[in-house]
Amino acid sequence: MNIMIYFGKIKKIRKKYKYSDFLYFDMINMDEVTVGKKGGIFPKKKIRNIAGISPGDRVLISASSNQLIIKKILSIDEIFELPIIATATPSKIESELEEEGNSQRERSTNDT
């Protein structure tokens, strides 16, 4: 099994749902498997465990040039078990988005 560590940018939710960029690192676990005669791809148990994929789970497969991306489709129960990262009313979210848009417009006019 190969492990790659890479750096990149993601968006982190701050208090009041504001976003900012920060650097992070993530370990990507990779393993080589052979495609079966009927086209089946069978990741090893360790890779499935890391991804939280168990026998019988549904997955979403997307394809692009020279790669497949497999993501687990979460059940309703699994979705409700996810941590809550924020709570707000729709009007509160709209007002904060409007505030953020105004501050971005203000910064862009100050830059010119």
MARBAKOL-521416 format. One record per atom (N, C-alpha, C, CB): z, x, y; atom name; residue number from 1; residue in three letters. Coordinates in steps of 0.05 Angstrom, whole numbers, plus 5000, padded with zeros to 4 digits. Each point is the difference from the previous one (the first is absolute). Glycine has a CB too. Layout:
residues N
    pz    px    py  at    i   aa
     Z     X     Y  CA  NUM  ALA
...
END
This chain:
residues 112
    pz    px    py  at    i   aa
  5000  5017  4977   N    1  MET
  5000  4983  5023  CA    1  MET
  5000  5018  5025   C    1  MET
  5024  4963  4975  CB    1  MET
  4958  5031  5043   N    2  ASN
  4999  5014  5026  CA    2  ASN
  5015  4984  5021   C    2  ASN
  4956  5022  4988  CB    2  ASN
  5058  4992  5030   N    3  ILE
  5013  4987  5022  CA    3  ILE
  4990  5012  5026   C    3  ILE
  5041  4991  4972  CB    3  ILE
  4948  4992  5045   N    4  MET
  4990  5010  5026  CA    4  MET
  5019  4990  5022   C    4  MET
  4952  5000  4983  CB    4  MET
  5053  5016  5036   N    5  ILE
  5016  4992  5024  CA    5  ILE
  4981  5002  5024   C    5  ILE
  5045  5015  4980  CB    5  ILE
  4953  4964  5036   N    6  TYR
  4983  5001  5023  CA    6  TYR
  5015  4989  5024   C    6  TYR
  4959  4995  4971  CB    6  TYR
  5030  5011  5053   N    7  PHE
  5012  4991  5025  CA    7  PHE
  4980  4981  5013   C    7  PHE
  5027  5043  5005  CB    7  PHE
  4984  4937  5009   N    8  GLY
  4982  4981  5013  CA    8  GLY
  5017  4984  5020   C    8  GLY
  4970  4997  4960  CB    8  GLY
  5017  4983  5052   N    9  LYS
  5014  4983  5020  CA    9  LYS
  5002  4972  4989   C    9  LYS
  4983  5029  5038  CB    9  LYS
  5040  4959  4965   N   10  ILE
  5003  4971  4994  CA   10  ILE
  5014  4988  5024   C   10  ILE
  5001  5008  4949  CB   10  ILE
  5000  4965  5050   N   11  LYS
  5014  4986  5022  CA   11  LYS
  5027  4991  4989   C   11  LYS
  4957  4985  5021  CB   11  LYS
  5063  5020  4995   N   12  LYS
  5028  4993  4992  CA   12  LYS
  5009  4978  5018   C   12  LYS
  5010  5047  4983  CB   12  LYS
  5003  4933  5006   N   13  ILE
  5010  4978  5016  CA   13  ILE
  5027  5009  5012   C   13  ILE
  4977  4965  4971  CB   13  ILE
  5024  5034  5055   N   14  ARG
  5025  5006  5014  CA   14  ARG
  5015  4974  5005   C   14  ARG
  4980  5041  5022  CB   14  ARG
  5043  4961  4990   N   15  LYS
  5014  4976  5009  CA   15  LYS
  4982  4985  5019   C   15  LYS
  5046  5022  4994  CB   15  LYS
  4956  4952  5006   N   16  LYS
  4983  4983  5016  CA   16  LYS
  4971  5002  4993   C   16  LYS
  5033  5005  5037  CB   16  LYS
  4961  5003  4938   N   17  TYR
  4973  5000  4989  CA   17  TYR
  4980  5017  5015   C   17  TYR
  5010  4954  4985  CB   17  TYR
  5000  5066  5030   N   18  LYS
  4982  5019  5013  CA   18  LYS
  4990  5020  4980   C   18  LYS
  5024  4993  5045  CB   18  LYS
  4952  5018  4960   N   19  TYR
  4989  5019  4981  CA   19  TYR
  4998  5027  5013   C   19  TYR
  4974  4963  4978  CB   19  TYR
  5029  5058  5006   N   20  SER
  4995  5027  5009  CA   20  SER
  4990  5016  4977   C   20  SER
  5035  4996  5036  CB   20  SER
  4949  5024  4969   N   21  ASP
  4990  5018  4979  CA   21  ASP
  5020  5021  4994   C   21  ASP
  4953  4991  5014  CB   21  ASP
  5049  5016  4961   N   22  PHE
  5017  5023  4992  CA   22  PHE
  4988  5013  4975   C   22  PHE
  5041  4979  5021  CB   22  PHE
  4964  5046  4975   N   23  LEU
  4989  5014  4977  CA   23  LEU
  5018  4995  4976   C   23  LEU
  4980  5036  5029  CB   23  LEU
  5007  4962  4948   N   24  TYR
  5015  4995  4975  CA   24  TYR
  4986  5016  4978   C   24  TYR
  5015  4954  5015  CB   24  TYR
  4999  5050  4963   N   25  PHE
  4987  5011  4977  CA   25  PHE
  5004  4982  4977   C   25  PHE
  5006  5047  5017  CB   25  PHE
  4976  4953  4965   N   26  ASP
  5001  4982  4977  CA   26  ASP
  4990  5016  4975   C   26  ASP
  4992  4958  5029  CB   26  ASP
  5021  5038  4949   N   27  MET
  4992  5014  4976  CA   27  MET
  4981  4981  4985   C   27  MET
  5043  5027  4997  CB   27  MET
  4934  4983  4996   N   28  ILE
  4981  4985  4985  CA   28  ILE
  4999  5011  4971   C   28  ILE
  4972  4989  5042  CB   28  ILE
  5034  4994  4940   N   29  ASN
  5000  5008  4972  CA   29  ASN
  4973  4994  4988   C   29  ASN
  5050  4992  4996  CB   29  ASN
  4937  5027  4992   N   30  MET
  4974  4996  4988  CA   30  MET
  5000  5010  4971   C   30  MET
  4978  5005  5046  CB   30  MET
  5005  4983  4938   N   31  ASP
  4998  5008  4973  CA   31  ASP
  4971  4995  4991   C   31  ASP
  5049  4991  4990  CB   31  ASP
  4941  5025  4993   N   32  GLU
  4973  4997  4990  CA   32  GLU
  5000  4983  4974   C   32  GLU
  4986  5044  5021  CB   32  GLU
  4996  4936  4979   N   33  VAL
  4997  4984  4976  CA   33  VAL
  4970  4998  4994   C   33  VAL
  5043  4973  5009  CB   33  VAL
  4950  5020  4967   N   34  THR
  4972  4997  4992  CA   34  THR
  4993  4970  4999   C   34  THR
  5001  5044  4974  CB   34  THR
  4976  4949  5036   N   35  VAL
  4991  4972  4999  CA   35  VAL
  4992  4994  4971   C   35  VAL
  4984  5001  5049  CB   35  VAL
  5026  4977  4941   N   36  GLY
  4994  4992  4972  CA   36  GLY
  4972  4992  4996   C   36  GLY
  5047  4987  4996  CB   36  GLY
  4945  5008  4979   N   37  LYS
  4972  4993  4993  CA   37  LYS
  4992  4974  5013   C   37  LYS
  5005  5024  4957  CB   37  LYS
  5014  4958  5047   N   38  LYS
  4994  4974  5012  CA   38  LYS
  5006  5000  5030   C   38  LYS
  5010  4978  4957  CB   38  LYS
  4995  5045  5054   N   39  GLY
  5005  5002  5029  CA   39  GLY
  5029  4997  5008   C   39  GLY
  4955  4983  5007  CB   39  GLY
  5063  5015  4974   N   40  GLY
  5028  4997  5006  CA   40  GLY
  5012  5026  5011   C   40  GLY
  5003  4965  4964  CB   40  GLY
  5015  5031  5055   N   41  ILE
  5015  5022  5012  CA   41  ILE
  5030  4995  4995   C   41  ILE
  4965  5008  5036  CB   41  ILE
  5048  5011  4951   N   42  PHE
  5027  4996  4992  CA   42  PHE
  5018  5022  5011   C   42  PHE
  4984  4978  4958  CB   42  PHE
  5029  5017  5065   N   43  PRO
  5018  5019  5012  CA   43  PRO
  5024  5004  4982   C   43  PRO
  4985  4988  5046  CB   43  PRO
  5026  5036  4954   N   44  LYS
  5023  5006  4983  CA   44  LYS
  5025  4986  5011   C   44  LYS
  4980  5045  4988  CB   44  LYS
  5039  4952  4994   N   45  LYS
  5024  4984  5007  CA   45  LYS
  5014  5010  5025   C   45  LYS
  5006  4991  4951  CB   45  LYS
  4996  5036  5052   N   46  LYS
  5014  5011  5024  CA   46  LYS
  4986  4991  5026   C   46  LYS
  5014  5040  4972  CB   46  LYS
  4960  4960  5028   N   47  ILE
  4985  4991  5024  CA   47  ILE
  5005  4970  5004   C   47  ILE
  4965  5036  4993  CB   47  ILE
  5034  4948  4986   N   48  ARG
  5004  4971  5003  CA   48  ARG
  5029  4995  5009   C   48  ARG
  4967  4991  4964  CB   48  ARG
  5052  5024  5027   N   49  ASN
  5028  4996  5009  CA   49  ASN
  5003  5006  5029   C   49  ASN
  5016  5012  4954  CB   49  ASN
  4972  5010  5055   N   50  ILE
  5001  5007  5029  CA   50  ILE
  4989  4978  5017   C   50  ILE
  4997  5049  4988  CB   50  ILE
  4981  4939  5003   N   51  ALA
  4986  4978  5015  CA   51  ALA
  5014  4973  4995   C   51  ALA
  4957  5026  4997  CB   51  ALA
  5062  4973  4985   N   52  GLY
  5013  4975  4994  CA   52  GLY
  4983  4980  4985   C   52  GLY
  5026  5007  5040  CB   52  GLY
  4955  5003  4945   N   53  ILE
  4981  4984  4984  CA   53  ILE
  5009  4999  4971   C   53  ILE
  4962  5011  5032  CB   53  ILE
  5042  4965  4958   N   54  SER
  5008  4995  4972  CA   54  SER
  4978  4985  4985   C   54  SER
  5049  4999  5014  CB   54  SER
  4952  5003  4959   N   55  PRO
  4980  4985  4985  CA   55  PRO
  5001  4970  5008   C   55  PRO
  5004  5033  4962  CB   55  PRO
  4972  4955  5042   N   56  GLY
  4998  4972  5008  CA   56  GLY
  4999  4996  5029   C   56  GLY
  5024  4989  4959  CB   56  GLY
  4983  5031  5058   N   57  ASP
  4998  4997  5029  CA   57  ASP
  4971  4997  5009   C   57  ASP
  5042  5026  5005  CB   57  ASP
  4954  4960  5017   N   58  ARG
  4974  4998  5011  CA   58  ARG
  4996  5022  5021   C   58  ARG
  4999  4949  4992  CB   58  ARG
  4978  5063  5009   N   59  VAL
  4994  5021  5019  CA   59  VAL
  4974  4993  5015   C   59  VAL
  5024  5034  4971  CB   59  VAL
  4974  4978  5053   N   60  LEU
  4976  4997  5016  CA   60  LEU
  4986  5028  4999   C   60  LEU
  5020  4963  5030  CB   60  LEU
  4954  5037  4964   N   61  ILE
  4986  5025  4998  CA   61  ILE
  4978  5000  5022   C   61  ILE
  5009  5004  4950  CB   61  ILE
  4991  5016  5067   N   62  SER
  4979  5002  5020  CA   62  SER
  4984  5026  4994   C   62  SER
  5027  4974  5035  CB   62  SER
  4948  5026  4971   N   63  ALA
  4983  5023  4994  CA   63  ALA
  4985  5008  5025   C   63  ALA
  4995  4986  4953  CB   63  ALA
  5003  5040  5051   N   64  SER
  4982  5012  5020  CA   64  SER
  4988  5025  4988   C   64  SER
  5028  4981  5039  CB   64  SER
  4958  5033  4976   N   65  SER
  4985  5023  4990  CA   65  SER
  5019  5019  4984   C   65  SER
  4968  4996  5038  CB   65  SER
  5027  5007  4936   N   66  ASN
  5014  5019  4983  CA   66  ASN
  5030  4995  4997   C   66  ASN
  4966  5032  5012  CB   66  ASN
  5044  4943  4993   N   67  GLN
  5028  4996  4996  CA   67  GLN
  5006  4970  4995   C   67  GLN
  5010  5039  5030  CB   67  GLN
  5012  4957  4955   N   68  LEU
  5011  4974  4995  CA   68  LEU
  5028  5000  5010   C   68  LEU
  4971  4992  4960  CB   68  LEU
  5037  4986  5053   N   69  ILE
  5028  4998  5009  CA   69  ILE
  5012  4975  4986   C   69  ILE
  4990  5022  5046  CB   69  ILE
  5032  4982  4940   N   70  ILE
  5013  4979  4985  CA   70  ILE
  5026  4993  5013   C   70  ILE
  4978  5014  4957  CB   70  ILE
  5026  4961  5051   N   71  LYS
  5025  4991  5012  CA   71  LYS
  5012  4977  4985   C   71  LYS
  4984  5016  5045  CB   71  LYS
  5042  4984  4951   N   72  LYS
  5013  4978  4986  CA   72  LYS
  5000  4975  5018   C   72  LYS
  5029  5033  4975  CB   72  LYS
  4965  4944  5013   N   73  ILE
  5002  4974  5014  CA   73  ILE
  5028  4990  4995   C   73  ILE
  4950  4990  4996  CB   73  ILE
  5066  5008  5025   N   74  LEU
  5028  4992  4998  CA   74  LEU
  5002  4970  4994   C   74  LEU
  5013  5037  5031  CB   74  LEU
  5006  4956  4952   N   75  SER
  5006  4972  4995  CA   75  SER
  5017  4989  5024   C   75  SER
  4999  5007  4949  CB   75  SER
  5004  4967  5052   N   76  ILE
  5016  4987  5021  CA   76  ILE
  5028  5011  4999   C   76  ILE
  4971  4959  4999  CB   76  ILE
  5040  5043  4977   N   77  ASP
  5028  5010  4997  CA   77  ASP
  5002  5029  5011   C   77  ASP
  5007  4970  4960  CB   77  ASP
  4973  5047  5034   N   78  GLU
  5001  5027  5010  CA   78  GLU
  4997  5001  5030   C   78  GLU
  4980  5016  4957  CB   78  GLU
  5004  4967  5054   N   79  ILE
  4997  4999  5029  CA   79  ILE
  5027  4993  5014   C   79  ILE
  4952  4986  4995  CB   79  ILE
  5062  4994  4993   N   80  PHE
  5026  4992  5012  CA   80  PHE
  5021  5021  4996   C   80  PHE
  4988  4953  4991  CB   80  PHE
  5009  5066  4990   N   81  GLU
  5019  5022  4997  CA   81  GLU
  4995  5023  5019   C   81  GLU
  5003  4987  4952  CB   81  GLU
  4974  5013  5062   N   82  LEU
  4994  5021  5019  CA   82  LEU
  5021  4999  5023   C   82  LEU
  4950  4999  4988  CB   82  LEU
  5057  5024  5023   N   83  PRO
  5019  5000  5023  CA   83  PRO
  4987  4987  5024   C   83  PRO
  5022  5042  4982  CB   83  PRO
  4995  4943  5033   N   84  ILE
  4991  4988  5025  CA   84  ILE
  5001  5021  5021   C   84  ILE
  5017  4954  4987  CB   84  ILE
  4961  5051  5027   N   85  ILE
  4999  5021  5020  CA   85  ILE
  5003  4989  5028   C   85  ILE
  4970  5027  4970  CB   85  ILE
  5025  4947  5034   N   86  ALA
  5004  4988  5026  CA   86  ALA
  5000  4970  4997   C   86  ALA
  4977  5039  5022  CB   86  ALA
  5036  4948  4997   N   87  THR
  4999  4971  5002  CA   87  THR
  4996  4992  5029   C   87  THR
  5030  4995  4959  CB   87  THR
  4953  4985  5045   N   88  ALA
  4995  4991  5027  CA   88  ALA
  4986  4973  4999   C   88  ALA
  4997  5048  5017  CB   88  ALA
  5003  4938  5005   N   89  THR
  4985  4976  5002  CA   89  THR
  4972  5006  5009   C   89  THR
  5041  4973  5011  CB   89  THR
  4939  5010  4984   N   90  PRO
  4973  5006  5009  CA   90  PRO
  4998  5004  5031   C   90  PRO
  4983  4973  4962  CB   90  PRO
  5033  5011  5053   N   91  SER
  4999  5003  5029  CA   91  SER
  5011  5027  5008   C   91  SER
  5004  4951  5006  CB   91  SER
  5017  5059  4981   N   92  LYS
  5012  5026  5006  CA   92  LYS
  4980  5022  4994   C   92  LYS
  5046  4982  4989  CB   92  LYS
  4940  5016  4988   N   93  ILE
  4980  5020  4993  CA   93  ILE
  4977  5000  5021   C   93  ILE
  5011  4995  4951  CB   93  ILE
  4980  4981  5057   N   94  GLU
  4979  4999  5020  CA   94  GLU
  5008  5012  5026   C   94  GLU
  4984  4958  4979  CB   94  GLU
  5041  5037  5030   N   95  SER
  5009  5011  5026  CA   95  SER
  5002  5031  4998   C   95  SER
  5025  4957  5010  CB   95  SER
  4984  5053  4967   N   96  GLU
  5003  5029  4997  CA   96  GLU
  4972  5013  4999   C   96  GLU
  5044  4994  4977  CB   96  GLU
  4937  4993  5010   N   97  LEU
  4973  5010  4999  CA   97  LEU
  4988  5001  5028   C   97  LEU
  4994  4983  4953  CB   97  LEU
  5011  4996  5062   N   98  GLU
  4991  4999  5028  CA   98  GLU
  5012  5022  5017   C   98  GLU
  4994  4950  4996  CB   98  GLU
  5032  5054  5001   N   99  GLU
  5014  5022  5014  CA   99  GLU
  4987  5027  4992   C   99  GLU
  5043  4973  5001  CB   99  GLU
  4953  5031  4973   N  100  GLU
  4988  5026  4991  CA  100  GLU
  4972  5003  5012   C  100  GLU
  5027  4998  4958  CB  100  GLU
  4957  4981  5042   N  101  GLY
  4973  5001  5012  CA  101  GLY
  5001  5007  5029   C  101  GLY
  4985  4967  4967  CB  101  GLY
  5034  5021  5047   N  102  ASN
  5003  5006  5029  CA  102  ASN
  5007  5029  5005   C  102  ASN
  5014  4953  5008  CB  102  ASN
  5005  5057  4975   N  103  SER
  5008  5028  5004  CA  103  SER
  4977  5019  4993   C  103  SER
  5048  4987  4990  CB  103  SER
  4936  5006  4990   N  104  GLN
  4977  5017  4993  CA  104  GLN
  4979  5000  5022   C  104  GLN
  5008  4991  4951  CB  104  GLN
  4987  4985  5061   N  105  ARG
  4981  4999  5022  CA  105  ARG
  5011  5016  5024   C  105  ARG
  4985  4954  4985  CB  105  ARG
  5041  5044  5020   N  106  GLU
  5012  5015  5022  CA  106  GLU
  4997  5030  4995   C  106  GLU
  5033  4963  5008  CB  106  GLU
  4972  5046  4968   N  107  ARG
  4997  5029  4994  CA  107  ARG
  4971  5009  5003   C  107  ARG
  5039  4997  4969  CB  107  ARG
  4942  4986  5022   N  108  SER
  4972  5008  5002  CA  108  SER
  4990  5001  5029   C  108  SER
  4992  4979  4955  CB  108  SER
  5019  5004  5062   N  109  THR
  4992  5001  5028  CA  109  THR
  5012  5024  5014   C  109  THR
  4995  4950  5001  CB  109  THR
  5029  5058  4990   N  110  ASN
  5013  5023  5012  CA  110  ASN
  4987  5026  4991   C  110  ASN
  5043  4976  5000  CB  110  ASN
  4944  5024  4976   N  111  ASP
  4986  5023  4990  CA  111  ASP
  4974  5006  5015   C  111  ASP
  5021  4991  4956  CB  111  ASP
  4967  4988  5056   N  112  THR
  4974  5004  5013  CA  112  THR
  5003  5007  5029   C  112  THR
  4980  4970  4969  CB  112  THR
END
